[in-house]
């Protein structure tokens, strides 16, 4: 299950996962978030953050090259707009994963990522973080630019979509 939030007028998407992170959960969250934003607004994205701190299970199902190819094809097809290069744009979007708090779940998540870190990949791999603060800091975001206190306390005024 996930809830997606648009931050900084849609330039950052924060996707918070709860319960089980399984199969193509991340892919589905990205595609559904982009669908809600619309293709044109999706080009405003500069970063996506997966917050996995509150997941209760992570598995290795469907972590193969064919799933990644399917996701990338769907992503590039969705972002196809005349005069725009979706591959160039999405490669420029920075991806962050805030790791699960449980060490065993973190290890399984890292294994998922390593299985998908293959040659010929058309999209980025995630930078791993231990907190939302670390991801925001890496993006060079200041306290004034983002409602930092609300983000860190988990109070998000901009929900885009909730699954489940």
C-alpha positions in Angstrom: 0.0 0.0 0.0 1.3 3.5 -0.7 0.3 7.1 -0.5 1.9 9.6 -2.9 2.5 13.3 -2.2 3.4 16.1 -4.5 5.9 18.5 -2.9 7.2 21.9 -4.2 4.4 22.3 -6.7 4.9 18.8 -8.1 8.7 18.9 -8.6 9.2 16.2 -6.0 7.0 13.1 -5.5 7.2 11.5 -2.1 5.7 7.9 -2.0 5.2 6.5 1.4 4.8 2.7 1.5 3.2 0.8 4.3 2.5 -2.9 4.9 4.1 -5.2 2.3 6.5 -4.0 -0.4 6.1 -6.8 -2.9 6.5 -7.5 -6.6 6.0 -4.4 -8.7 4.7 -2.2 -5.9 7.3 0.5 -6.6 6.6 0.5 -10.3 2.9 0.7 -9.8 3.3 3.6 -7.4 5.4 5.5 -9.8 3.1 4.9 -12.8 -0.1 5.7 -10.8 1.5 8.9 -9.4 2.5 10.0 -12.9 -1.0 9.1 -14.2 -2.5 11.4 -11.5 -0.1 14.2 -12.3 -0.6 13.8 -16.1 2.1 13.4 -18.7 2.8 17.2 -19.0 3.1 17.8 -15.2 5.3 14.7 -14.9 8.0 16.6 -16.8 8.1 19.0 -13.8 9.5 16.1 -11.6 13.1 16.5 -10.5 13.1 13.8 -7.8 11.1 10.9 -6.5 11.5 9.6 -2.9 10.4 6.1 -1.8 9.8 6.1 1.9 10.0 2.5 3.1 10.5 3.1 6.8 7.1 1.7 7.7 6.9 -1.4 5.6 6.3 -4.6 7.4 7.4 -7.0 4.7 9.7 -7.0 1.6 10.1 -9.8 -0.8 12.1 -10.8 -3.9 9.2 -11.8 -6.1 9.3 -10.3 -9.6 12.7 -8.7 -9.3 13.9 -9.7 -12.8 15.0 -8.0 -16.0 11.6 -8.7 -17.7 9.7 -6.8 -15.0 12.1 -3.9 -15.3 11.8 -3.8 -19.1 8.0 -3.9 -18.8 8.0 -1.0 -16.3 10.4 1.1 -18.4 8.4 0.6 -21.6 5.1 1.6 -19.8 6.9 4.6 -18.3 8.3 5.8 -21.6 5.0 5.2 -23.4 3.1 7.2 -20.8 5.6 10.1 -20.9 5.6 10.3 -24.7 4.7 13.9 -25.7 5.6 15.4 -29.1 8.8 17.4 -28.8 9.8 15.7 -25.5 12.3 13.0 -24.9 10.9 10.9 -22.0 14.1 8.8 -21.6 16.3 11.9 -21.2 13.9 13.4 -18.8 13.4 10.4 -16.5 17.1 9.7 -16.4 17.5 13.2 -15.0 15.0 12.5 -12.2 16.8 11.7 -9.0 15.5 8.7 -7.2 15.9 8.1 -3.4 14.9 5.2 -1.2 14.6 5.7 2.5 15.4 2.3 3.9 13.1 0.2 6.0 13.8 0.5 9.7 14.0 -3.2 10.3 17.5 -4.6 9.4 16.2 -7.8 7.8 13.8 -5.9 5.6 16.5 -3.5 4.7 18.7 -6.4 3.6 16.0 -7.8 1.4 15.3 -4.4 -0.2 19.0 -4.0 -0.9 19.0 -7.4 -2.6 15.9 -6.3 -4.7 17.8 -3.3 -5.9 21.0 -5.3 -6.7 19.0 -7.7 -8.8 17.6 -4.8 -10.8 20.9 -3.0 -11.2 21.6 -4.5 -14.6 23.4 -3.3 -17.7 21.2 -1.8 -20.3 18.9 -0.3 -17.7 17.2 2.8 -19.1 16.2 4.4 -15.7 18.2 5.4 -12.7 18.8 3.4 -9.6 18.0 4.8 -6.2 20.3 6.6 -3.8 19.8 4.9 -0.4 19.1 7.1 2.6 18.3 6.5 6.2 15.9 9.5 6.6 13.8 11.9 4.6 16.0 14.7 6.0 19.1 13.0 4.3 17.3 12.9 0.9 16.1 16.5 1.1 19.6 17.6 2.1 21.1 15.8 -0.8 18.8 17.7 -3.1 20.0 21.0 -1.5 16.6 21.9 -0.2 16.5 24.6 2.5 14.1 25.0 5.4 12.6 28.1 3.7 12.0 26.4 0.4 10.1 23.4 1.8 7.7 23.2 4.7 10.4 21.1 6.3 8.9 20.7 9.7 5.7 19.3 8.2 7.6 16.9 6.0 9.8 15.6 8.8 6.9 15.1 11.2 4.9 13.2 8.6 2.2 15.9 8.1 1.7 16.3 4.4 -0.8 18.8 3.1 -0.6 17.7 -0.5 -1.8 14.1 -1.0 -2.0 13.0 -4.6 -3.1 9.5 -4.4 -3.6 6.6 -1.9 -3.6 3.0 -2.9 -4.9 0.0 -1.1 
